[in-house]
Amino acid sequence: MLSANKEQRLFSRIQVNATVILATTSERIQGTCLNLSPEGVLMEVECGRCRPGQQWQLVLPSAGERVPPLKAMARVLRVEEGVTSDLVALFLEDVH
């Protein structure tokens, strides 16, 4: 059994400070990726732009020419509303 203060996630998260783009056929949002794991992303976006259950095309641009951008279908799991921005947790469903 894990102790109460241990991380209980299947995958560890990587701290990131990078621009992320969320898009649908009719909407585009730019935010900041705070951390990333093989299954999800935590990002900061403008208040009121995301709702739990929404589906987005996510693009995390590459830092260099040799590495392609991360592209995935992402589903909003939760939104923590803030004063100037919201924290949005997304589940990555189709990564390529």
Beta strands, then each sheet from edge to edge (+ up, - down):
strand 1: 14-23
strand 2: 28-36
strand 3: 40-46
strand 4: 55-60
strand 5: 70-80
strand 6: 85-95
sheet 1: 1+ 2- 3+ 6- 5+ 4- 1+
end
